[in-house]
Amino acid sequence: MKTIVKSPGSATIINAIATGYGSAFGIKRYVTAEVQLKGPDSSIICSADRDVDMSLMEICVKMVINKFKENYSDIEVDTGFSVKTSSTLPVSSGLSSSSATSNSIVMATAKALMKEYDIKSDKIAFNDLELLNIGVDASLEAGVTITGAFDDASASFYGGLTVTNNNTREILKMHDMEQQNILVYMPNRISPTAQSDVRRMKLIAPQVKLAFNEALHGNICNAMTLNGILYCASLAFDPNIALDALDAGATAAGLSGTGPAFVAMASNENVDKVKEAWSSLPGQIFCTEVDNEGTRVIDSG
């Protein structure tokens, strides 16, 4: 028996590290997790199609098992787990690959356990918020995030746009986003979030609060651009990458997460102009769309 779940990455509107308040939206690049129960066993075997942190994968499974035992103390969990992930998201890019990994594994493990131990549809073993928080807790324990990235994780889990208080893990606003062209420039480097200079990012907190207020009031393009340029200054990325996209007609552009990826929104008539503006940069450019569906089961059987 195996359960397959796919979870979208996300792009940043507001990076929460400076203030504790953030915003992000789902994009159509995914991490897919396949969880298979192995019969009487206690092992957790993890594998991936790329070089990722296996400890995060194992922690996700263990945390789901612990929560399942807490919810169903009368059930003895006596099975092992095989966990495989594949991804179309670049790692350590600022596009929430860790959140997507956590969300997909947590949901797949939970659904597999519910099926294995015949938890009826009228009994809820895990609600959505529990699953989301398990993934955030796992990311924190694995050390792949600074704040837990509740903004990124919630956008990945639910899809669409979320505006969040990461300190209290509260979703302040959530809704689908209008479909549009999302362009991503990915330099030939990685930028692990956990290795970023938090002190430098805290210096721009007053200005990031202004950007967050724009997001809270629905001015997403202004928020994304201001946030992206502020974090470029803090993290020593070149803001001209975002400015070149804006000059080519992008409606918004900026650094995503702690980089190195830059994300731009563009109309159909300007998408090729933005690509051209970035075409001389080393690295890759890809075009995607908003994901409004979020993390979901794609196979269970």
N, C-alpha and C positions, 0 to 999 in steps of 0.2 A: 504494500500500500504506500502510495506517495502523494504528497500534496505540493502543488506548485503555485507560488505567489509571485507576482511582479509588482515592483514599487518604483515610482518615478523619482528622478532627481528633482532638485529645485534650484531656482535662481534667486538671488538676493534682491530685495527691495531695500531693506534696512538690516545691516549687520548688528546683532544684539550685543556684541562683546563690549562696546564702549559704555552702554547705558543699561543693559538688561532688557531692552525692548527691541523687538525685531519684526521683520515681515519678509515673506518669501512667496514664491508661486511655483507650482509643479510644472515640469517640462517633460516632453516625450522622449526622454532617454531613461533607461531602466536598469535596475538590478533585479534579476530573477533568482529566486531561491527554490530549490527542490529539497523537501524533507521526507525521508523514508524511514519508517520504523523497522527495526531489525530483529524483532522477537526478543526472547529472554536474554538480556544483555544489559550492560550498564555503560557501554562506551559511547562517546560522541566523536564521530569521524567527520572532519570538515575538509572540503576541497573547493577550489575556485579556478576560474579560467584565467586569472591574472594574479599578480603578486599583491595580495591583500593581507590584512592582519587577521590571522586565524583565531586569535584569542577573542576578538569581538564576536565572531560567529559562535564560538563555544559558550561564551558568557550569555549570549542571547538565549540559547537553548536551555542552559541551566536555570536562568531566571524564569523562563516560562514554566519549566517543570516545578520549580519551587512555588510559583503562584498557583499552579494547578493543584498541587498537594494541599496548599492552604485553603483553596475553595472546595476541594473534595477530599477531605481527610480520611474518608472511608475507602478510598481507592489506592491500591498499591501500584505505583508505576514501576513496571519491571521490564522495560524495553530500552534498547539502545537506539541511537539516531545516526543516520547518515545525512549530512547536509552538504549540498553543492550549490554554488552560486555562479552565475554568469552575468556579464554586465556590458552595457553600451555606454556607460558613464566613465569618463576618465577619473582615476583616483587622485586624491589630494589636489583637487582642481578648484574647489569653491563651489561645486555643483551638487553637494550633499550626497556623495556616494556612500559615506558612512551611515547617514540617516536612512537612506534607501536600503542598504544592506541590513541594518537592524530591523526596520519595519517589515521587510519581506521575510526574514528568518523568523521573527517573533510571530507573525501571523501564520506562517506555514506550520510552525511547530505547534501552536495553539490549536489550529484546525485539525492537524493530524492526531493530536491527543484526544480531542473531542470525538473524532470518528472512531479511534481505536477503542475507547472506553465507553462508546455508545451513549454519549451525552445527548439527550433528546433536545429537539429544537425549541421546546418550551422552557428549557433550562439554559441560562446563559452562563457559560464558564468564564468568559472574559468579555467585558464591554470594550468598545473602541478606545476609550480613554485609558483603560488599564493597559491595553496592548501598546498604545503610543508611549506611555510612561515607562513601560518595561524596556522598550527600545532606547529611550533617552537614558535611563539608568545604566543600561548595558554599555552605551557609548561612553558615558562618564567613567565607568569602572575600567573600561579598556583603554582609557586615556587618549581617545581619538578626537575629543572635543574639549573646549574650554568651559562653555556654559551649559552643555547638554544639547545645545542647538534645537531648542523646542520649536523655534520658528521654522527652521528647515524641516525638522521631523514632522511637524504638523502639516506643512504644505505637501510633503511627500506622502503622508498617510491619507489625508483627506482630498488632495488635489486642489486645484484652484489657488486662490489667494488667501493667506492667513496673516493676521496682524496679532502679535502676541506679547504678553508679559512673560519673559523667560524666567524671571525670578520666582514667580508663583505658578508657572506653567498654566497660564490662563490664555485662552483664545479670545481676544477682544473683538475681532471682526473676522468673518470667513465667508467667502462667496466665490462662485465661478468667475473666471476671467474671460473676457471676450477673446476669441481666437485671433491671433496675429502672428506675424513672422518673428521668431526669436533667433537671433544670430549669436553664435558663440565663437570667440577667438580664444584658442587654447595654445599658449606658448609652449616651447619645448623645455618645460621644467615642471616641477611639482612644488606645492607649498602646503605642507601639513599644518592644519589649523592649530594643533596642540603645540607647535613650535613657534608660533607667532608671538610678537612682542606685545603683551597685554598692556604694559605701562604706556607705551606709545599710543596705543589705541584709546586708552582712557583720556588722553590729553584732548581729544576732539569731541568728548562727550557733549558739551553744550551745543556744538554745531550739529551733531548727529540727532540731538533731541529736536532740533528744528526740522530736520529731514523726516523724523518719525511723525511729527505732527502733520506734515504734509500727507504721509501715508494714511494716518488715522482719519483724515478728512477726505480721502479718496483721490488725492493728487499723486497718483502712483508714479507717473513719469518724472515729475519734479523730485519726488522722494528718492527714486532709484538713481537718478543722475547725481544729485547732491551727495547722497551717501557714497556712491562709487568714487567720486572725486576726492571726498574727504579721506576715505580709507586708502586711496592711492597715495596721498600725501603722508599718511601715518605709516604705511607699510613699504614705502619707497618703490611703488610701481609708477609707471609713466602715465600721467593723466591724459597725455596727448592721444593715447589709444582710444579713450572714450570721446575726446573732443573731435577726433577725426571722423568717428562714426556720426556724431551729431552734425558735423559740417556736411556730411554726405546725405543728411536727411533723416537720420534715426530720430524717433520721438523720445527715446531715452537710451542711456548707455552708461555703464559703469563697471567697476570691479565687482565680481560676485564672491561673497564670503570673504575669506582672507586671500583670495586669488589662488592661482594666477589667471584664472579664466576671466575674460571680459564678456559681458552680455549686452546686447542691444536689441531694442524693439524697432521694427521698421514696417512701413506700409508696403504693399505689393510693388508700387512704382519706385520705391527707394531701396528695396532689398539688395538689388544688384549693385547699386551705388555704394552701399555700406560694405559689401563684400570686396568691391574694388578698392575702397579706402584702406582695407586691412590686408589686401592681397600681397603686399611686399613684406609683411611681417613674418618672422620665422615662426613656424608652428602650423597649426591647422585651423580651418574655419569650417564650422558646420551650421546648418540651418535646422531648426526644430520648431515645435509649436507648444502652446500651453497644454498641460494635462489637467483636466478637471475631474478625472475619475479617481485618482489616488491609488492606494495600495489595494490590490484585489486578488482573489483566488482565480487562477485560470485553468486549473485542473486538480481534481481530487478523486483518486480511485486506485 
